[in-house]
Amino acid sequence: MRNVVLGICGSIAAYKAATLVRLLIKGGANVQVVMTPDATNFITPLTLSTLSKNPVLVDYFVTEIGEWNNHVELGLWADVLVIAPASANTLAKMANGLCDNLLMAVYLSAKCPVYFAPAMDLDMWKHSATQANISKLQSFGNILIPPGTGELASGLHGEGRMAEPEEVIAFVSADVKKKLPLADQKILVTAGPTYEAIDPVRFIGNHSSGKMGFAIADELAQLGADVTLVAGPSAQISKHNSIKRVDVTSAAEMLEACLQNFEGSKVCVMSAAVADYTPVTVAEQKIKKQEAGFSIDVKKTTDILSELGKQKKPGQILVGFALETNNEEKNAVDKLQKKNLDFIVLNSLNDEGAGFKKDTNKITIIDNRLQKTTYDLKSKEDVARDICTKIIELIKR
C-alpha cells in the first residue's frame, strides 16, 4: 500500500485511528486522513496530522484561504481507501449514495479498493437496516473488516467493536497482497558493496551506496513479492518491514548467502557491486606505515553472478547489472550471454546523474533476445519500477 486514504467517522473507536495511522506510516504508506465533522469530537485533527505528516481534511472548502479539497483527486490518488471506524450513519450513507460530507465525496470518487471497519453498539450492529447496508456495500465490491466481540461503550458485551488497528492492517495488507502481480513470488536481491579486509582496520571496497538495490527490493515488496535482501555494508534502510535482510561484509559472505537463498527463488536481481579481488592473506594486526612502497597480493573472488547462472533452473529469472565506462553495450551483452542472464541492466559512469551514491540513474535494459530498451534519467525509485515491470513481463511470458 503506497497511498492510503484513511476515513474516520464519529465513533468512540476513533481513538484507535492514532495507532492505525502510526502503523500505516511505519509500514511505508503515505497517509491522508479524511474525517467527518462528527469525528473531530472524538479525536483532534491536530493529533492525526502530526502522526500522518499531512494536513487532515474535514470540509469541502477552506474558506479562509479560498480553496477546496478536491475529492476527485483524492479518490484517484489512493491505492486503498480504509474507513475505520465506520459508523452506522456512514454505512447507511455509503450504501445509498448520500454525499453530505467530504469523506462521502471521496468514497464516491474512489477507483481503488474500499475497506470498512464497522464500529457501533450491539443493537445497532444487529439491526436489520445495518445488516442490509453491509450486504449492499459488499455487493458493490467494498470489503468488510469484521468487527470484534467484547465490551462496548454502552456497557453491553457483544459484537460491534471496531477491529484493533493491528488486525485492520493485517487484514488489508493480506487482501491487497494476494491481488498484487508478484504475490507469493520469492525474490532474492543483492545490494551495496563488499569490503575485503586487508587488516583489522583497512579494506578494499568501492563507492556503492546500495541505493539502487534497496529501491528494487522496496518496489518488489510493494508489488507483493517475498523479498530476501542480501546487503553489503550500507547505511540504507528498507521501507518495507516484510523484507528479510541478510547483512554481509565480504564477497565470500555474499556468495554463501546467495547460494543459501537462490534455489528457492523465482527471481534473483544481482545489483550489488561485488569486489573482483580479495587479499590472499589478512593481517591479524594493523599494518604499520612504512617508508618504502607497500603491495598486497590479491586473488580473484568467486564470480557470484556466473555461479548462479550455472545453477539456474528452467523457470528461474536471473538479472545482472553492468556499470561500464567504455564499450558499454558490448561489455554488457558479453556479460549477459556468458553468465546465462535473462536480462542485464546497463548504466554508464559517463552519463551525468548516474552511478554510485546518486539519487538518480540512467539505464538500458538488454534481454537475452538482445531486445534493448533505453530509459531517460530518473530517480532510482522510478528506475526500480522500470526494472520490476520487466521482471513481471518475463514472469507472465
C-alpha positions as CSV (number, residue, x, y, z in Angstrom):
1,M,0.0,0.0,0.0
2,R,1.7,3.2,-1.2
3,N,-1.1,5.8,-0.9
4,V,-3.8,5.3,1.8
5,V,-6.8,7.5,2.4
6,L,-8.0,6.8,6.0
7,G,-11.6,7.8,6.6
8,I,-12.6,8.4,10.2
9,C,-16.2,8.7,11.4
10,G,-17.9,9.8,14.5
11,S,-17.4,6.9,16.9
12,I,-15.7,6.4,20.2
13,A,-13.5,4.0,18.4
14,A,-12.0,7.0,16.6
15,Y,-9.3,7.0,19.3
16,K,-7.9,3.8,17.6
17,A,-7.2,5.9,14.5
18,A,-4.0,7.3,16.0
19,T,-2.5,3.8,16.3
20,L,-3.8,2.9,12.9
21,V,-2.0,5.9,11.3
22,R,1.2,5.1,13.1
23,L,1.2,1.5,11.8
24,L,0.5,2.6,8.3
25,I,3.3,5.1,8.3
26,K,5.6,2.5,9.8
27,G,4.7,0.2,7.0
28,G,5.9,2.7,4.4
29,A,2.5,4.2,3.4
30,N,1.7,7.8,2.5
31,V,-1.4,8.5,4.6
32,Q,-4.1,11.1,4.0
33,V,-6.7,11.3,6.8
34,V,-10.2,12.5,5.9
35,M,-12.6,13.0,8.9
36,T,-16.3,13.5,9.1
37,P,-17.2,16.6,11.1
38,D,-18.5,14.5,14.0
39,A,-15.3,12.5,14.2
40,T,-13.4,15.7,15.3
41,N,-15.4,15.4,18.6
42,F,-13.6,12.2,19.4
43,I,-10.0,12.8,18.3
44,T,-8.4,16.0,17.1
45,P,-7.2,16.7,13.6
46,L,-4.0,18.0,15.1
47,T,-3.2,14.6,16.6
48,L,-3.7,12.8,13.3
49,S,-2.0,15.5,11.2
50,T,1.1,15.2,13.4
51,L,1.2,11.4,13.1
52,S,0.4,11.3,9.4
53,K,2.6,14.3,8.5
54,N,-0.2,15.6,6.3
55,P,-3.0,18.1,7.0
56,V,-6.2,16.4,8.0
57,L,-9.1,17.1,5.7
58,V,-12.6,17.7,7.1
59,D,-14.5,20.2,5.0
60,Y,-15.1,20.6,1.3
61,F,-14.0,24.2,1.4
62,V,-11.2,26.0,3.3
63,T,-12.9,29.4,3.2
64,E,-10.2,31.4,5.0
65,I,-7.8,30.8,2.1
66,G,-10.4,30.4,-0.7
67,E,-9.5,26.8,-1.6
68,W,-11.4,23.5,-1.8
69,N,-10.4,19.9,-1.1
70,N,-10.5,18.0,-4.3
71,H,-12.3,14.8,-3.6
72,V,-11.9,13.5,-7.2
73,E,-8.1,13.9,-7.0
74,L,-8.1,12.1,-3.6
75,G,-10.1,9.3,-5.0
76,L,-7.7,8.9,-7.9
77,W,-4.6,9.2,-5.7
78,A,-5.5,6.5,-3.2
79,D,-4.3,2.9,-3.7
80,V,-6.8,1.9,-1.0
81,L,-9.5,3.7,1.0
82,V,-9.9,2.4,4.5
83,I,-12.8,3.7,6.6
84,A,-12.1,2.9,10.2
85,P,-14.1,3.4,12.3
86,A,-17.2,3.2,10.0
87,S,-20.3,4.3,12.0
88,A,-23.8,3.0,11.3
89,N,-24.6,6.5,9.9
90,T,-21.7,6.4,7.5
91,L,-22.5,2.9,6.4
92,A,-26.1,4.0,5.6
93,K,-24.8,6.9,3.5
94,M,-22.3,4.7,1.6
95,A,-25.0,2.2,0.8
96,N,-27.4,4.8,-0.5
97,G,-25.0,7.2,-2.2
98,L,-25.6,10.1,0.1
99,C,-22.9,12.7,-0.2
100,D,-23.2,15.4,2.5
101,N,-19.5,15.5,3.7
102,L,-16.0,15.3,2.2
103,L,-15.4,11.7,3.2
104,M,-18.5,10.5,1.3
105,A,-17.5,12.5,-1.8
106,V,-14.1,10.8,-1.7
107,Y,-15.7,7.4,-1.3
108,L,-18.0,8.0,-4.3
109,S,-14.9,9.2,-6.3
110,A,-12.6,6.3,-5.3
111,K,-11.3,4.0,-8.1
112,C,-9.4,1.8,-5.6
113,P,-10.4,-1.0,-3.2
114,V,-12.5,0.3,-0.3
115,Y,-12.3,-1.4,3.1
116,F,-14.7,-0.5,6.0
117,A,-14.3,-1.5,9.7
118,P,-17.7,-1.0,11.4
119,A,-17.9,0.3,15.0
120,M,-21.2,0.6,16.9
121,D,-23.2,-0.8,19.7
122,L,-24.5,-4.3,19.7
123,D,-28.2,-3.5,19.0
124,M,-27.2,-1.1,16.2
125,W,-24.9,-3.7,14.7
126,K,-27.6,-6.4,14.8
127,H,-30.3,-4.1,13.4
128,S,-31.7,-5.3,10.0
129,A,-31.1,-2.0,8.4
130,T,-27.4,-2.1,9.3
131,Q,-27.0,-5.6,8.1
132,A,-28.8,-4.8,4.9
133,N,-26.5,-1.8,4.3
134,I,-23.4,-4.0,4.9
135,S,-24.7,-6.6,2.4
136,K,-25.4,-3.8,-0.1
137,L,-21.9,-2.4,0.3
138,Q,-20.3,-5.8,-0.2
139,S,-22.4,-6.2,-3.4
140,F,-20.7,-3.0,-4.6
141,G,-17.3,-4.7,-4.1
142,N,-16.5,-3.0,-0.8
143,I,-14.7,-5.2,1.7
144,L,-15.8,-5.7,5.2
145,I,-13.3,-5.9,8.0
146,P,-15.3,-7.8,10.6
147,P,-15.9,-6.2,14.0
148,G,-14.7,-7.9,17.2
149,T,-16.6,-9.1,20.2
150,G,-16.1,-7.6,23.6
151,E,-17.2,-4.8,26.0
152,L,-18.9,-1.9,24.2
153,A,-19.1,1.7,25.1
154,S,-22.7,1.3,26.4
155,G,-21.5,-1.4,28.8
156,L,-23.1,-4.2,26.7
157,H,-20.9,-7.2,25.7
158,G,-21.1,-8.5,22.2
159,E,-20.3,-7.9,18.6
160,G,-19.8,-4.4,17.2
161,R,-16.5,-3.1,18.4
162,M,-14.0,-2.0,15.7
163,A,-11.2,-4.4,14.9
164,E,-8.0,-3.5,16.6
165,P,-5.5,-1.4,14.5
166,E,-3.1,-4.3,14.1
167,E,-6.0,-6.5,12.9
168,V,-7.1,-3.8,10.4
169,I,-3.5,-3.6,9.0
170,A,-3.1,-7.4,8.8
171,F,-6.5,-7.8,7.1
172,V,-5.9,-5.0,4.5
173,S,-2.3,-6.0,3.8
174,A,-3.1,-9.7,3.3
175,D,-6.0,-8.8,1.0
176,V,-4.1,-6.3,-1.0
177,K,-1.0,-8.5,-1.3
178,K,-2.9,-11.5,-2.8
179,K,-4.1,-9.3,-5.6
180,L,-0.6,-7.9,-6.5
181,P,1.3,-9.0,-9.6
182,L,4.1,-10.6,-7.6
183,A,2.1,-12.1,-4.8
184,D,3.9,-15.0,-3.2
185,Q,6.8,-14.8,-5.6
186,K,10.1,-15.4,-3.8
187,I,12.8,-12.9,-5.0
188,L,16.4,-12.6,-4.0
189,V,18.1,-9.2,-4.3
190,T,21.7,-8.1,-3.6
191,A,22.7,-4.6,-2.8
192,G,25.6,-2.4,-1.8
193,P,29.4,-3.0,-1.9
194,T,31.6,-5.7,-0.4
195,Y,34.6,-4.9,1.8
196,E,37.6,-7.2,1.5
197,A,39.7,-7.0,4.6
198,I,43.4,-6.1,4.4
199,D,43.9,-6.0,8.2
200,P,41.5,-5.3,11.2
201,V,41.3,-1.6,10.1
202,R,41.6,-1.4,6.3
203,F,39.8,-3.0,3.4
204,I,39.4,-3.0,-0.4
205,G,36.0,-1.6,-1.3
206,N,34.1,0.5,-3.8
207,H,31.7,3.5,-3.7
208,S,28.4,1.7,-4.0
209,S,25.8,3.0,-1.5
210,G,23.2,0.3,-2.1
211,K,20.5,2.8,-3.0
212,M,19.6,1.1,-6.3
213,G,19.4,-2.4,-4.8
214,F,17.3,-1.2,-1.8
215,A,15.0,0.7,-4.2
216,I,14.5,-2.5,-6.2
217,A,13.8,-4.6,-3.0
218,D,11.3,-2.0,-1.8
219,E,9.4,-1.9,-5.1
220,L,9.3,-5.7,-5.3
221,A,7.9,-5.9,-1.8
222,Q,5.4,-3.2,-2.8
223,L,4.3,-5.5,-5.7
224,G,3.7,-8.4,-3.3
225,A,6.9,-10.4,-3.5
226,D,8.5,-12.2,-0.6
227,V,11.9,-10.4,-0.8
228,T,15.2,-11.5,0.7
229,L,17.8,-8.7,0.5
230,V,21.4,-9.6,0.9
231,A,23.1,-6.3,1.7
232,G,26.8,-5.4,1.9
233,P,27.9,-2.6,4.2
234,S,25.3,0.2,3.6
235,A,23.5,2.9,5.6
236,Q,20.3,2.3,3.6
237,I,17.1,1.2,5.4
238,S,14.3,-0.8,3.8
239,K,10.9,0.8,3.7
240,H,9.1,-2.5,4.0
241,N,9.1,-4.5,7.2
242,S,8.3,-7.6,5.2
243,I,11.8,-7.6,3.6
244,K,14.1,-10.3,5.0
245,R,17.5,-8.6,5.3
246,V,20.8,-10.6,5.4
247,D,23.8,-8.4,6.2
248,V,27.2,-9.5,4.9
249,T,30.6,-7.8,4.5
250,S,32.8,-9.7,2.1
251,A,32.3,-11.3,-1.3
252,A,32.6,-14.7,0.2
253,E,29.8,-14.0,2.7
254,M,27.6,-12.6,-0.1
255,L,28.2,-15.8,-2.1
256,E,27.3,-18.0,0.8
257,A,24.1,-16.0,1.5
258,C,23.1,-16.1,-2.2
259,L,23.7,-19.8,-2.5
260,Q,21.5,-20.4,0.5
261,N,18.6,-18.5,-0.9
262,F,18.9,-18.9,-4.7
263,E,17.4,-22.3,-5.2
264,G,14.0,-21.4,-3.7
265,S,13.8,-18.0,-5.5
266,K,11.8,-17.4,-8.7
267,V,13.8,-14.3,-9.4
268,C,17.3,-13.1,-8.4
269,V,18.4,-9.5,-9.0
270,M,22.1,-9.1,-8.5
271,S,22.6,-5.3,-8.2
272,A,25.4,-5.4,-5.6
273,A,28.9,-4.1,-6.6
274,V,30.9,-7.2,-5.6
275,A,34.7,-7.0,-5.3
276,D,36.5,-8.8,-8.1
277,Y,39.6,-9.3,-5.9
278,T,40.3,-10.0,-2.3
279,P,43.6,-10.1,-0.4
280,V,45.4,-13.5,-0.3
281,T,46.1,-13.1,3.5
282,V,44.6,-10.8,6.1
283,A,47.0,-9.3,8.6
284,E,46.0,-10.1,12.2
285,Q,47.3,-6.8,13.4
286,K,47.1,-3.3,11.9
287,I,49.8,-2.9,9.2
288,K,52.1,0.0,10.2
289,K,53.0,2.7,7.8
290,Q,56.5,2.2,6.2
291,E,58.8,4.4,4.3
292,A,59.1,2.0,1.4
293,G,56.3,1.1,-1.0
294,F,53.6,-1.3,0.0
295,S,51.9,-4.0,-2.0
296,I,49.2,-6.6,-1.4
297,D,48.8,-10.0,-3.0
298,V,45.3,-10.5,-4.2
299,K,43.3,-13.3,-5.7
300,K,40.0,-13.4,-7.7
301,T,36.8,-13.7,-5.8
302,T,34.2,-16.2,-6.9
303,D,32.0,-14.6,-9.6
304,I,28.6,-14.9,-7.8
305,L,26.6,-14.0,-10.8
306,S,28.3,-16.5,-13.0
307,E,27.9,-19.2,-10.3
308,L,24.2,-18.6,-10.0
309,G,23.9,-18.6,-13.8
310,K,25.3,-22.1,-13.8
311,Q,22.8,-23.2,-11.2
312,K,19.8,-21.5,-12.7
313,K,16.9,-23.9,-13.4
314,P,14.2,-23.6,-16.0
315,G,11.7,-21.0,-15.0
316,Q,14.1,-19.0,-12.8
317,I,14.9,-15.5,-13.8
318,L,18.4,-14.1,-13.2
319,V,19.1,-10.3,-13.6
320,G,22.5,-8.8,-13.6
321,F,23.9,-5.2,-13.6
322,A,26.7,-3.8,-15.7
323,L,28.3,-0.5,-14.7
324,E,30.6,0.4,-17.5
325,T,32.9,3.3,-18.6
326,N,33.7,2.2,-22.1
327,N,32.4,-0.1,-24.8
328,E,29.3,-0.2,-22.6
329,E,26.8,-2.1,-24.7
330,K,29.3,-4.7,-26.0
331,N,30.5,-5.4,-22.5
332,A,27.0,-5.7,-21.2
333,V,25.9,-8.1,-23.9
334,D,29.0,-10.2,-23.3
335,K,28.2,-10.4,-19.6
336,L,24.5,-11.2,-20.4
337,Q,25.4,-14.1,-22.5
338,K,28.4,-15.6,-20.6
339,K,26.5,-15.6,-17.3
340,N,23.2,-17.0,-18.5
341,L,21.2,-14.0,-17.6
342,D,17.6,-13.2,-18.6
343,F,18.3,-9.5,-18.8
344,I,21.0,-7.1,-17.8
345,V,20.7,-3.5,-16.6
346,L,23.4,-1.3,-18.1
347,N,24.4,2.0,-16.8
348,S,27.4,4.1,-17.5
349,L,29.6,6.4,-15.4
350,N,29.8,8.6,-18.4
351,D,26.1,9.6,-18.0
352,E,25.6,12.6,-15.9
353,G,23.5,11.8,-12.8
354,A,24.1,8.0,-13.0
355,G,26.4,5.9,-10.9
356,F,27.3,5.3,-7.3
357,K,25.8,7.4,-4.4
358,K,23.4,9.3,-6.7
359,D,19.7,9.5,-6.2
360,T,19.1,9.2,-9.9
361,N,20.1,6.7,-12.6
362,K,20.0,6.2,-16.3
363,I,19.7,2.7,-17.6
364,T,19.4,0.5,-20.6
365,I,17.8,-3.0,-20.3
366,I,19.0,-5.7,-22.7
367,D,17.3,-9.1,-22.5
368,N,18.5,-12.5,-23.7
369,R,16.8,-11.9,-27.0
370,L,19.0,-8.8,-27.4
371,Q,16.0,-6.6,-27.2
372,K,17.1,-3.2,-25.9
373,T,15.1,-0.5,-24.1
374,T,16.8,2.7,-23.1
375,Y,15.3,4.9,-20.4
376,D,15.7,8.6,-19.5
377,L,17.4,9.8,-16.4
378,K,15.1,9.1,-13.5
379,S,15.0,8.8,-9.7
380,K,16.3,5.4,-8.5
381,E,12.7,4.6,-7.3
382,D,11.4,5.1,-10.8
383,V,14.2,3.1,-12.3
384,A,13.3,0.3,-9.8
385,R,9.7,0.4,-11.2
386,D,11.0,0.0,-14.7
387,I,13.1,-3.0,-13.7
388,C,10.2,-4.6,-11.9
389,T,7.9,-4.0,-14.9
390,K,10.4,-6.0,-17.0
391,I,10.5,-8.8,-14.3
392,I,6.7,-9.0,-14.3
393,E,6.7,-9.2,-18.2
394,L,9.1,-12.2,-18.1
395,I,7.2,-14.0,-15.4
396,K,4.0,-13.7,-17.5
397,R,5.7,-14.7,-20.7
